[in-house]
Amino acid sequence: MSNVPADLKYTDEHEWVRTEAGGAVAIGLTDHAQRTLGDIVFLELPQVGRIVEAGDAVGVVESVKAASDIYAPVSGEVIEVNTDAADAPEDVNADPYDMWLFKIKPTAGASGNGLLDAAAYEKLIG
């Protein structure tokens, strides 16, 4: 059974979203995503300074089984990327909720209306 922390929001594309002090959001891959992908071997993360729209493909995660896009859950500016995750992508498999991938400063007025709470995400992944 996948681990779905109640304090996070989720996307249909299996990213988790955590709002941080100051309003930025940290984004990572869910436990369900890393279990489905298997051993993660490569992460391509967005460039700091990139302006993204919610739903944009902004990166790639590659595993021994497949490659998948990583999507922006909210509109805004990429303000930080986790180089530790890019350097050791297998750490996402070890602790997906500790290993954030990038952070976005949401555009003023950008909403997370399309995000799921833990109960809705658990229903999605069955």
MMTF fields as JSON, N, C-alpha, C and O atoms, coordinates in Angstrom:
{
  "mmtfVersion": "1.0.0",
  "mmtfProducer": "UNKNOWN",
  "numBonds": 503,
  "numAtoms": 504,
  "numGroups": 126,
  "numChains": 1,
  "numModels": 1,
  "chainsPerModel": [1],
  "groupsPerChain": [126],
  "chainIdList": ["A"],
  "bondAtomList": [4, 2, 8, 6, 12, 10, 16, 14, 20, 18, 24, 22, 28, 26, 32, 30, 36, 34, 40, 38, 44, 42, 48, 46, 52, 50, 56, 54, 60, 58, 64, 62, 68, 66, 72, 70, 76, 74, 80, 78, 84, 82, 88, 86, 92, 90, 96, 94, 100, 98, 104, 102, 108, 106, 112, 110, 116, 114, 120, 118, 124, 122, 128, 126, 132, 130, 136, 134, 140, 138, 144, 142, 148, 146, 152, 150, 156, 154, 160, 158, 164, 162, 168, 166, 172, 170, 176, 174, 180, 178, 184, 182, 188, 186, 192, 190, 196, 194, 200, 198, 204, 202, 208, 206, 212, 210, 216, 214, 220, 218, 224, 222, 228, 226, 232, 230, 236, 234, 240, 238, 244, 242, 248, 246, 252, 250, 256, 254, 260, 258, 264, 262, 268, 266, 272, 270, 276, 274, 280, 278, 284, 282, 288, 286, 292, 290, 296, 294, 300, 298, 304, 302, 308, 306, 312, 310, 316, 314, 320, 318, 324, 322, 328, 326, 332, 330, 336, 334, 340, 338, 344, 342, 348, 346, 352, 350, 356, 354, 360, 358, 364, 362, 368, 366, 372, 370, 376, 374, 380, 378, 384, 382, 388, 386, 392, 390, 396, 394, 400, 398, 404, 402, 408, 406, 412, 410, 416, 414, 420, 418, 424, 422, 428, 426, 432, 430, 436, 434, 440, 438, 444, 442, 448, 446, 452, 450, 456, 454, 460, 458, 464, 462, 468, 466, 472, 470, 476, 474, 480, 478, 484, 482, 488, 486, 492, 490, 496, 494, 500, 498],
  "bondOrderList": [1, 1, 1, 1, 1, 1, 1, 1, 1, 1, 1, 1, 1, 1, 1, 1, 1, 1, 1, 1, 1, 1, 1, 1, 1, 1, 1, 1, 1, 1, 1, 1, 1, 1, 1, 1, 1, 1, 1, 1, 1, 1, 1, 1, 1, 1, 1, 1, 1, 1, 1, 1, 1, 1, 1, 1, 1, 1, 1, 1, 1, 1, 1, 1, 1, 1, 1, 1, 1, 1, 1, 1, 1, 1, 1, 1, 1, 1, 1, 1, 1, 1, 1, 1, 1, 1, 1, 1, 1, 1, 1, 1, 1, 1, 1, 1, 1, 1, 1, 1, 1, 1, 1, 1, 1, 1, 1, 1, 1, 1, 1, 1, 1, 1, 1, 1, 1, 1, 1, 1, 1, 1, 1, 1, 1],
  "groupList": [{"groupName": "MET", "atomNameList": ["N", "CA", "C", "O"], "elementList": ["N", "C", "C", "O"], "formalChargeList": [0, 0, 0, 0], "bondAtomList": [1, 0, 2, 1, 3, 2], "bondOrderList": [1, 1, 2], "singleLetterCode": "M", "chemCompType": "L-PEPTIDE LINKING"}, {"groupName": "SER", "atomNameList": ["N", "CA", "C", "O"], "elementList": ["N", "C", "C", "O"], "formalChargeList": [0, 0, 0, 0], "bondAtomList": [1, 0, 2, 1, 3, 2], "bondOrderList": [1, 1, 2], "singleLetterCode": "S", "chemCompType": "L-PEPTIDE LINKING"}, {"groupName": "ASN", "atomNameList": ["N", "CA", "C", "O"], "elementList": ["N", "C", "C", "O"], "formalChargeList": [0, 0, 0, 0], "bondAtomList": [1, 0, 2, 1, 3, 2], "bondOrderList": [1, 1, 2], "singleLetterCode": "N", "chemCompType": "L-PEPTIDE LINKING"}, {"groupName": "VAL", "atomNameList": ["N", "CA", "C", "O"], "elementList": ["N", "C", "C", "O"], "formalChargeList": [0, 0, 0, 0], "bondAtomList": [1, 0, 2, 1, 3, 2], "bondOrderList": [1, 1, 2], "singleLetterCode": "V", "chemCompType": "L-PEPTIDE LINKING"}, {"groupName": "PRO", "atomNameList": ["N", "CA", "C", "O"], "elementList": ["N", "C", "C", "O"], "formalChargeList": [0, 0, 0, 0], "bondAtomList": [1, 0, 2, 1, 3, 2], "bondOrderList": [1, 1, 2], "singleLetterCode": "P", "chemCompType": "L-PEPTIDE LINKING"}, {"groupName": "ALA", "atomNameList": ["N", "CA", "C", "O"], "elementList": ["N", "C", "C", "O"], "formalChargeList": [0, 0, 0, 0], "bondAtomList": [1, 0, 2, 1, 3, 2], "bondOrderList": [1, 1, 2], "singleLetterCode": "A", "chemCompType": "L-PEPTIDE LINKING"}, {"groupName": "ASP", "atomNameList": ["N", "CA", "C", "O"], "elementList": ["N", "C", "C", "O"], "formalChargeList": [0, 0, 0, 0], "bondAtomList": [1, 0, 2, 1, 3, 2], "bondOrderList": [1, 1, 2], "singleLetterCode": "D", "chemCompType": "L-PEPTIDE LINKING"}, {"groupName": "LEU", "atomNameList": ["N", "CA", "C", "O"], "elementList": ["N", "C", "C", "O"], "formalChargeList": [0, 0, 0, 0], "bondAtomList": [1, 0, 2, 1, 3, 2], "bondOrderList": [1, 1, 2], "singleLetterCode": "L", "chemCompType": "L-PEPTIDE LINKING"}, {"groupName": "LYS", "atomNameList": ["N", "CA", "C", "O"], "elementList": ["N", "C", "C", "O"], "formalChargeList": [0, 0, 0, 0], "bondAtomList": [1, 0, 2, 1, 3, 2], "bondOrderList": [1, 1, 2], "singleLetterCode": "K", "chemCompType": "L-PEPTIDE LINKING"}, {"groupName": "TYR", "atomNameList": ["N", "CA", "C", "O"], "elementList": ["N", "C", "C", "O"], "formalChargeList": [0, 0, 0, 0], "bondAtomList": [1, 0, 2, 1, 3, 2], "bondOrderList": [1, 1, 2], "singleLetterCode": "Y", "chemCompType": "L-PEPTIDE LINKING"}, {"groupName": "THR", "atomNameList": ["N", "CA", "C", "O"], "elementList": ["N", "C", "C", "O"], "formalChargeList": [0, 0, 0, 0], "bondAtomList": [1, 0, 2, 1, 3, 2], "bondOrderList": [1, 1, 2], "singleLetterCode": "T", "chemCompType": "L-PEPTIDE LINKING"}, {"groupName": "GLU", "atomNameList": ["N", "CA", "C", "O"], "elementList": ["N", "C", "C", "O"], "formalChargeList": [0, 0, 0, 0], "bondAtomList": [1, 0, 2, 1, 3, 2], "bondOrderList": [1, 1, 2], "singleLetterCode": "E", "chemCompType": "L-PEPTIDE LINKING"}, {"groupName": "HIS", "atomNameList": ["N", "CA", "C", "O"], "elementList": ["N", "C", "C", "O"], "formalChargeList": [0, 0, 0, 0], "bondAtomList": [1, 0, 2, 1, 3, 2], "bondOrderList": [1, 1, 2], "singleLetterCode": "H", "chemCompType": "L-PEPTIDE LINKING"}, {"groupName": "TRP", "atomNameList": ["N", "CA", "C", "O"], "elementList": ["N", "C", "C", "O"], "formalChargeList": [0, 0, 0, 0], "bondAtomList": [1, 0, 2, 1, 3, 2], "bondOrderList": [1, 1, 2], "singleLetterCode": "W", "chemCompType": "L-PEPTIDE LINKING"}, {"groupName": "ARG", "atomNameList": ["N", "CA", "C", "O"], "elementList": ["N", "C", "C", "O"], "formalChargeList": [0, 0, 0, 0], "bondAtomList": [1, 0, 2, 1, 3, 2], "bondOrderList": [1, 1, 2], "singleLetterCode": "R", "chemCompType": "L-PEPTIDE LINKING"}, {"groupName": "GLY", "atomNameList": ["N", "CA", "C", "O"], "elementList": ["N", "C", "C", "O"], "formalChargeList": [0, 0, 0, 0], "bondAtomList": [1, 0, 2, 1, 3, 2], "bondOrderList": [1, 1, 2], "singleLetterCode": "G", "chemCompType": "PEPTIDE LINKING"}, {"groupName": "ILE", "atomNameList": ["N", "CA", "C", "O"], "elementList": ["N", "C", "C", "O"], "formalChargeList": [0, 0, 0, 0], "bondAtomList": [1, 0, 2, 1, 3, 2], "bondOrderList": [1, 1, 2], "singleLetterCode": "I", "chemCompType": "L-PEPTIDE LINKING"}, {"groupName": "GLN", "atomNameList": ["N", "CA", "C", "O"], "elementList": ["N", "C", "C", "O"], "formalChargeList": [0, 0, 0, 0], "bondAtomList": [1, 0, 2, 1, 3, 2], "bondOrderList": [1, 1, 2], "singleLetterCode": "Q", "chemCompType": "L-PEPTIDE LINKING"}, {"groupName": "PHE", "atomNameList": ["N", "CA", "C", "O"], "elementList": ["N", "C", "C", "O"], "formalChargeList": [0, 0, 0, 0], "bondAtomList": [1, 0, 2, 1, 3, 2], "bondOrderList": [1, 1, 2], "singleLetterCode": "F", "chemCompType": "L-PEPTIDE LINKING"}],
  "groupTypeList": [0, 1, 2, 3, 4, 5, 6, 7, 8, 9, 10, 6, 11, 12, 11, 13, 3, 14, 10, 11, 5, 15, 15, 5, 3, 5, 16, 15, 7, 10, 6, 12, 5, 17, 14, 10, 7, 15, 6, 16, 3, 18, 7, 11, 7, 4, 17, 3, 15, 14, 16, 3, 11, 5, 15, 6, 5, 3, 15, 3, 3, 11, 1, 3, 8, 5, 5, 1, 6, 16, 9, 5, 4, 3, 1, 15, 11, 3, 16, 11, 3, 2, 10, 6, 5, 5, 6, 5, 4, 11, 6, 3, 2, 5, 6, 4, 9, 6, 0, 13, 7, 18, 8, 16, 8, 4, 10, 5, 15, 5, 1, 15, 2, 15, 7, 7, 6, 5, 5, 5, 9, 11, 8, 7, 16, 15],
  "groupIdList": [1, 2, 3, 4, 5, 6, 7, 8, 9, 10, 11, 12, 13, 14, 15, 16, 17, 18, 19, 20, 21, 22, 23, 24, 25, 26, 27, 28, 29, 30, 31, 32, 33, 34, 35, 36, 37, 38, 39, 40, 41, 42, 43, 44, 45, 46, 47, 48, 49, 50, 51, 52, 53, 54, 55, 56, 57, 58, 59, 60, 61, 62, 63, 64, 65, 66, 67, 68, 69, 70, 71, 72, 73, 74, 75, 76, 77, 78, 79, 80, 81, 82, 83, 84, 85, 86, 87, 88, 89, 90, 91, 92, 93, 94, 95, 96, 97, 98, 99, 100, 101, 102, 103, 104, 105, 106, 107, 108, 109, 110, 111, 112, 113, 114, 115, 116, 117, 118, 119, 120, 121, 122, 123, 124, 125, 126],
  "secStructList": [7, 7, 7, 7, 7, 6, 6, 1, 3, 3, 7, 6, 6, 1, 3, 3, 3, 3, 3, 7, 6, 6, 1, 7, 3, 3, 3, 3, 3, 7, 2, 2, 2, 2, 2, 2, 2, 7, 1, 3, 3, 3, 3, 3, 7, 7, 7, 6, 6, 7, 3, 3, 7, 6, 6, 7, 3, 3, 3, 3, 3, 3, 3, 1, 1, 7, 3, 3, 3, 3, 3, 7, 1, 1, 1, 3, 3, 3, 3, 3, 3, 7, 2, 2, 2, 2, 2, 7, 6, 2, 2, 2, 2, 2, 7, 6, 6, 6, 7, 7, 7, 3, 3, 3, 3, 3, 7, 6, 6, 7, 7, 7, 6, 6, 7, 5, 7, 2, 2, 2, 2, 2, 2, 2, 2, 7],
  "xCoordList": [0.836, 0.0, 0.879, 1.879, 0.521, 1.306, 1.108, 0.042, 2.15, 2.144, 1.642, 2.198, 0.578, -0.001, -0.151, -1.195, 0.885, 0.784, -0.395, -0.637, -1.113, -2.33, -2.039, -2.925, -0.819, -0.511, -0.07, 0.239, -0.036, 0.391, -0.805, -1.864, -0.615, -1.573, -0.941, 0.265, -1.768, -1.311, -1.874, -2.875, -1.197, -1.693, -2.137, -1.783, -2.922, -3.326, -2.113, -2.169, -1.02, 0.194, 1.183, 2.318, 0.755, 1.533, 2.716, 3.766, 2.515, 3.46, 2.817, 1.596, 3.658, 3.157, 3.559, 4.54, 2.785, 2.985, 2.897, 1.92, 3.928, 3.943, 4.15, 5.131, 3.231, 3.39, 4.342, 4.176, 5.335, 6.358, 6.149, 5.387, 6.837, 6.805, 7.223, 8.194, 6.518, 6.825, 6.014, 6.042, 5.289, 4.378, 4.898, 4.122, 6.21, 6.726, 6.174, 5.787, 6.139, 5.71, 6.85, 7.523, 7.042, 8.015, 7.259, 6.137, 7.877, 7.239, 8.149, 9.366, 7.532, 8.279, 7.41, 6.274, 7.94, 7.198, 6.588, 7.22, 5.376, 4.705, 5.306, 6.021, 4.99, 5.39, 4.827, 5.515, 3.572, 2.943, 3.745, 3.971, 4.171, 4.934, 6.246, 6.59, 6.98, 8.285, 8.128, 8.97, 7.063, 6.827, 6.491, 6.955, 5.677, 5.268, 6.463, 6.628, 7.29, 8.446, 9.533, 10.211, 9.704, 10.82, 12.062, 11.955, 13.227, 14.476, 14.708, 14.881, 14.707, 14.916, 16.407, 17.22, 16.753, 18.164, 18.57, 19.761, 17.593, 17.931, 16.777, 15.608, 17.131, 16.154, 16.625, 17.764, 15.752, 16.005, 15.054, 13.834, 15.632, 14.827, 14.798, 15.698, 13.766, 13.656, 14.751, 15.353, 14.999, 15.978, 15.418, 14.249, 16.248, 15.865, 15.595, 16.356, 14.511, 14.133, 13.091, 12.511, 12.848, 11.85, 10.448, 10.079, 9.69, 8.291, 7.451, 7.558, 6.621, 5.84, 4.354, 3.958, 3.559, 2.104, 1.713, 2.342, 0.682, 0.187, -0.095, -0.77, 0.418, 0.218, 1.342, 1.384, 2.283, 3.428, 4.331, 4.566, 4.833, 5.883, 7.174, 7.614, 7.78, 8.952, 10.198, 11.284, 10.046, 11.198, 10.888, 9.81, 11.866, 11.721, 12.296, 13.33, 11.606, 12.132, 12.278, 11.348, 13.476, 13.72, 14.025, 14.762, 13.432, 13.706, 14.2, 14.324, 14.479, 14.906, 13.762, 14.003, 12.511, 11.34, 10.855, 10.442, 10.902, 10.221, 10.744, 11.492, 10.323, 10.578, 9.223, 8.313, 9.096, 7.844, 8.139, 9.173, 7.223, 7.353, 7.001, 6.236, 7.579, 7.231, 6.534, 7.025, 5.388, 4.564, 4.559, 4.703, 4.39, 4.234, 2.805, 1.852, 2.64, 1.3, 0.637, -0.586, 1.441, 0.929, 1.715, 2.818, 1.142, 1.839, 2.76, 2.431, 3.92, 4.843, 6.249, 6.466, 7.213, 8.625, 9.363, 9.214, 10.166, 11.019, 12.108, 12.895, 12.144, 13.104, 14.247, 15.255, 14.096, 15.155, 14.982, 13.86, 16.108, 16.063, 16.943, 17.912, 16.585, 17.325, 18.422, 18.181, 19.627, 20.741, 21.108, 21.629, 20.839, 21.1, 20.254, 20.727, 19.003, 18.118, 18.635, 18.637, 19.071, 19.586, 20.866, 21.099, 21.697, 22.962, 22.768, 23.577, 21.701, 21.438, 19.954, 19.242, 19.478, 18.042, 17.455, 16.256, 18.301, 17.813, 17.283, 16.516, 17.691, 17.193, 15.687, 15.031, 15.129, 13.678, 12.978, 11.911, 13.573, 12.991, 13.049, 12.127, 14.125, 14.305, 13.317, 12.758, 13.095, 12.19, 11.59, 12.068, 10.532, 9.992, 9.455, 9.436, 9.018, 8.437, 9.485, 9.193, 10.69, 11.78, 12.571, 13.245, 12.49, 13.31, 12.498, 11.988, 12.388, 11.715, 12.604, 13.822, 11.978, 12.713, 12.955, 14.056, 11.919, 12.069, 11.02, 10.048, 11.238, 10.312, 9.853, 10.623, 8.584, 7.975, 7.444, 6.808, 7.716, 7.059, 5.819, 5.935, 4.617, 3.415, 3.194, 3.499, 2.66, 2.249, 1.148, 0.323, 1.131, 0.061, -1.279, -1.525, -2.131, -3.449, -3.482, -4.56, -2.312, -2.3, -2.924, -2.652, -3.746, -4.402, -3.992, -3.528, -4.171, -3.935, -5.253, -5.393, -6.236, -7.574, -7.597, -8.46, -6.665, -6.662, -5.987, -5.93, -5.472, -4.743, -5.708, -6.805, -5.272, -6.08, -5.609, -4.418, -6.543, -6.12, -5.766, -5.939, -5.275, -4.802, -5.903, -5.652, -7.12, -8.227, -8.554, -8.768, -8.595, -8.899, -7.773, -8.033, -6.529, -5.406, -5.434, -5.197, -5.724, -5.821, -6.897, -6.719, -8.018, -9.098, -8.603, -8.9, -7.844, -7.304, -6.419, -6.528, -5.539, -4.584, -5.15, -4.526, -6.33, -7.032, -6.358, -6.849],
  "yCoordList": [-1.19, 0.0, 1.252, 1.307, 2.228, 3.456, 4.328, 4.341, 5.045, 6.007, 7.336, 7.841, 7.915, 9.173, 10.12, 10.122, 10.926, 11.841, 12.808, 13.381, 12.972, 13.794, 15.289, 16.054, 15.718, 17.155, 17.696, 18.882, 16.843, 17.277, 17.33, 16.769, 18.019, 17.992, 17.155, 16.905, 16.724, 15.798, 16.185, 16.895, 15.696, 15.92, 14.587, 13.518, 14.676, 13.476, 12.784, 11.603, 13.532, 12.991, 12.425, 12.099, 12.308, 11.649, 12.463, 11.92, 13.784, 14.638, 15.03, 15.15, 15.229, 15.81, 17.274, 17.682, 18.066, 19.514, 19.918, 19.609, 20.614, 21.109, 22.616, 23.103, 23.352, 24.8, 25.092, 24.57, 25.931, 26.24, 27.638, 28.435, 27.918, 29.261, 30.237, 29.982, 31.337, 32.298, 32.078, 32.909, 30.955, 30.745, 29.925, 29.547, 29.638, 28.791, 27.376, 26.984, 26.618, 25.227, 24.308, 24.547, 23.252, 22.216, 21.083, 20.753, 20.497, 19.453, 18.228, 18.339, 17.064, 15.813, 14.736, 14.997, 13.532, 12.395, 11.611, 11.45, 11.127, 10.376, 8.98, 8.48, 8.379, 7.007, 6.088, 5.188, 6.327, 5.53, 5.651, 4.652, 6.868, 7.084, 6.312, 5.625, 6.429, 5.762, 4.24, 3.53, 3.732, 2.274, 1.807, 0.755, 2.599, 2.247, 2.287, 1.41, 3.328, 3.491, 2.455, 2.023, 2.056, 1.182, 2.021, 3.198, 1.431, 2.108, 3.328, 3.213, 4.497, 5.758, 5.955, 5.864, 6.231, 6.318, 7.71, 8.007, 8.56, 9.882, 10.847, 10.49, 12.079, 13.162, 14.354, 14.799, 14.87, 16.138, 17.147, 17.028, 18.138, 19.11, 20.446, 20.736, 21.268, 22.544, 23.522, 23.387, 24.509, 25.554, 26.556, 26.931, 26.992, 28.073, 29.313, 29.626, 30.012, 31.199, 30.928, 31.863, 29.66, 29.317, 29.673, 29.366, 30.316, 30.634, 29.478, 29.115, 28.911, 27.735, 27.992, 28.806, 27.288, 27.288, 25.949, 24.928, 25.952, 24.697, 23.713, 24.048, 22.515, 21.483, 21.356, 20.387, 22.339, 22.253, 21.084, 20.839, 20.368, 19.382, 20.164, 20.929, 19.972, 20.774, 19.943, 20.489, 18.632, 17.778, 16.359, 16.06, 15.476, 14.07, 13.22, 13.545, 12.132, 11.115, 9.838, 9.406, 9.234, 7.98, 6.892, 7.095, 5.73, 4.57, 3.445, 3.604, 2.301, 1.156, 0.675, -0.026, 1.041, 0.591, 1.586, 1.193, 2.891, 3.876, 5.277, 5.525, 6.186, 7.614, 8.309, 7.975, 9.277, 10.016, 11.49, 11.872, 12.315, 13.752, 14.088, 13.382, 15.181, 15.775, 17.088, 17.865, 17.339, 18.496, 19.534, 19.203, 20.797, 21.884, 21.833, 21.866, 21.753, 21.701, 23.07, 23.166, 24.123, 25.499, 26.378, 26.026, 27.512, 28.486, 29.336, 29.661, 29.693, 30.551, 30.442, 30.074, 30.777, 30.765, 29.695, 29.59, 28.898, 27.919, 28.699, 29.417, 28.552, 29.329, 28.492, 29.036, 27.168, 26.315, 24.907, 24.449, 24.221, 22.808, 22.054, 22.595, 20.81, 19.992, 19.235, 18.175, 19.793, 19.161, 17.821, 16.937, 17.662, 16.37, 15.277, 14.158, 15.598, 14.618, 14.284, 13.121, 15.299, 15.062, 14.227, 13.388, 14.469, 13.737, 12.311, 11.435, 12.067, 10.74, 10.407, 10.315, 10.223, 10.034, 8.834, 8.796, 7.857, 6.684, 7.044, 6.282, 8.208, 8.648, 8.907, 8.845, 9.199, 9.375, 8.059, 8.063, 6.945, 5.648, 5.396, 4.815, 5.831, 5.568, 6.364, 5.823, 7.629, 8.461, 9.554, 10.688, 9.208, 10.155, 11.449, 12.479, 11.421, 12.631, 13.524, 14.665, 13.013, 13.835, 14.445, 15.46, 13.834, 14.24, 15.104, 14.615, 16.405, 17.32, 17.503, 17.332, 17.851, 17.974, 19.42, 19.777, 20.259, 21.678, 22.468, 21.916, 23.784, 24.681, 25.769, 26.264, 26.13, 27.178, 28.267, 27.989, 29.513, 30.651, 30.926, 31.403, 30.623, 30.781, 32.221, 33.165, 32.366, 33.662, 34.203, 33.437, 35.52, 36.119, 35.689, 35.811, 35.196, 34.756, 33.332, 32.808, 32.686, 31.29, 30.436, 30.625, 29.512, 28.682, 27.235, 26.815, 26.499, 25.065, 24.325, 23.235, 24.922, 24.339, 22.94, 22.139, 22.627, 21.31, 20.247, 19.084, 20.632, 19.685, 18.84, 19.275, 17.632, 16.68, 16.63, 16.777, 16.421, 16.154, 14.667, 13.92, 14.242, 12.867, 11.849, 10.839, 12.101, 11.155, 11.01, 9.897, 12.116, 12.068, 11.362, 10.621, 11.593, 10.938, 9.428, 8.635, 9.036, 7.606, 6.943, 5.817, 7.644, 7.125, 6.982, 5.988, 7.978, 7.942, 6.728, 6.062, 6.445, 5.35, 3.994, 2.955, 4.018, 2.786, 1.986, 0.923],
  "zCoordList": [0.0, 0.0, 0.0, 0.717, -0.779, -0.876, 0.351, 0.965, 0.686, 1.776, 1.21, 0.235, 1.822, 1.355, 2.558, 3.209, 2.859, 3.999, 3.871, 2.809, 4.97, 4.978, 4.857, 4.476, 5.173, 5.181, 3.828, 3.711, 2.801, 1.472, 0.527, 0.81, -0.609, -1.717, -2.822, -2.815, -3.772, -4.799, -6.157, -6.253, -7.227, -8.586, -9.176, -8.678, -10.249, -10.992, -11.61, -11.954, -11.747, -12.383, -11.36, -11.709, -10.094, -9.033, -8.517, -8.172, -8.475, -7.756, -6.426, -6.327, -5.402, -4.155, -4.104, -4.726, -3.353, -3.268, -1.8, -1.117, -1.323, 0.057, 0.035, -0.527, 0.643, 0.748, 1.91, 3.013, 1.643, 2.638, 3.196, 2.65, 4.289, 4.863, 3.773, 3.062, 3.628, 2.581, 1.309, 0.401, 1.242, 0.121, -1.046, -1.924, -1.078, -2.156, -1.984, -0.883, -3.071, -2.979, -3.416, -4.418, -2.631, -2.96, -3.65, -3.267, -4.661, -5.451, -5.482, -5.631, -5.338, -5.43, -6.047, -6.444, -6.128, -6.665, -5.514, -4.471, -5.691, -4.635, -4.478, -5.347, -3.346, -3.088, -4.177, -4.659, -4.555, -5.621, -6.926, -7.608, -7.269, -8.5, -8.472, -9.433, -7.359, -7.327, -7.31, -7.859, -6.687, -6.706, -8.119, -8.56, -8.829, -10.183, -11.143, -11.99, -10.988, -11.876, -11.618, -12.551, -10.369, -10.025, -9.76, -9.416, -9.917, -9.572, -10.458, -11.672, -9.821, -10.544, -10.786, -9.866, -12.057, -12.434, -12.936, -13.03, -13.257, -13.797, -13.567, -13.711, -13.207, -13.085, -13.893, -13.751, -14.739, -15.429, -14.792, -14.904, -14.125, -13.39, -14.129, -14.918, -13.878, -14.599, -14.186, -13.121, -15.046, -14.781, -13.786, -13.872, -12.841, -11.941, -12.792, -13.707, -12.484, -13.237, -14.309, -14.861, -14.607, -15.63, -15.136, -14.003, -15.991, -15.706, -16.247, -17.418, -15.384, -15.772, -15.555, -14.721, -16.315, -16.141, -15.532, -15.81, -14.707, -14.132, -15.259, -16.232, -15.123, -16.138, -17.139, -17.896, -17.164, -18.075, -17.692, -16.508, -18.688, -18.446, -18.194, -19.051, -17.018, -16.652, -16.399, -16.205, -16.399, -16.156, -16.563, -17.077, -16.321, -16.683, -15.556, -14.973, -15.267, -14.359, -15.171, -15.853, -15.086, -15.807, -14.792, -13.828, -15.042, -14.206, -15.1, -16.314, -14.474, -15.272, -16.161, -17.144, -15.83, -16.595, -17.636, -18.727, -17.303, -18.149, -17.89, -16.944, -18.768, -18.556, -18.502, -19.261, -17.601, -17.448, -17.283, -16.734, -17.762, -17.542, -16.097, -15.441, -15.626, -14.339, -14.669, -15.487, -14.033, -14.371, -13.253, -12.076, -13.646, -12.681, -12.13, -12.907, -10.804, -10.237, -10.128, -10.018, -10.159, -10.075, -11.038, -11.456, -11.383, -12.231, -11.366, -10.225, -11.919, -11.185, -11.733, -12.888, -10.862, -11.243, -10.456, -9.238, -11.167, -10.493, -9.753, -10.37, -8.428, -7.641, -7.085, -6.633, -7.116, -6.579, -7.133, -7.35, -7.363, -7.716, -6.72, -6.186, -6.488, -5.535, -6.277, -6.854, -6.253, -6.963, -6.324, -7.003, -5.018, -4.369, -5.01, -5.207, -5.336, -5.981, -7.376, -7.778, -8.111, -9.465, -9.423, -10.293, -8.398, -8.271, -7.774, -8.079, -7.009, -6.439, -6.58, -5.58, -7.831, -8.053, -7.314, -7.038, -6.995, -6.269, -4.877, -4.29, -4.348, -3.04, -3.071, -2.032, -4.257, -4.371, -4.03, -3.416, -4.424, -4.08, -2.576, -2.004, -1.944, -0.513, 0.343, 1.297, 0.016, 0.82, -0.057, -0.055, -0.815, -1.798, -1.187, -1.862, 0.074, 0.658, 1.317, 1.676, 1.475, 1.996, 0.839, 1.013, -0.328, -1.467, -2.434, -3.442, -2.109, -3.037, -4.267, -4.2, -5.384, -6.645, -7.043, -7.463, -6.912, -7.239, -6.49, -5.972, -6.443, -5.756, -6.712, -7.535, -6.584, -7.405, -6.489, -5.473, -6.865, -6.218, -7.067, -8.196, -6.524, -7.344, -7.783, -7.055, -8.982, -9.504, -8.598, -8.1, -8.381, -7.581, -8.142, -9.342, -7.292, -7.729, -8.253, -8.533, -8.395, -8.855, -7.761, -6.575, -8.168, -7.171, -7.338, -8.398, -6.287, -6.333, -6.41, -5.855, -7.109, -7.165, -7.751, -7.393, -8.645, -9.261, -8.422, -8.82, -7.259, -6.427, -5.601, -5.249, -5.305, -4.541, -3.095, -2.822, -2.167, -0.795, -0.692, -1.655, 0.464, 0.618, 0.333, -0.324, 0.82, 0.616, -0.869, -1.35, -1.59, -3.025, -3.788, -4.736, -3.377, -4.055, -3.796, -4.707, -2.553, -2.248, -3.099, -3.563, -3.304, -4.149, -5.59, -6.254, -6.076, -7.438, -7.678, -8.707, -6.716, -6.92, -6.489, -6.703, -5.885, -5.547, -4.486, -4.108]
}
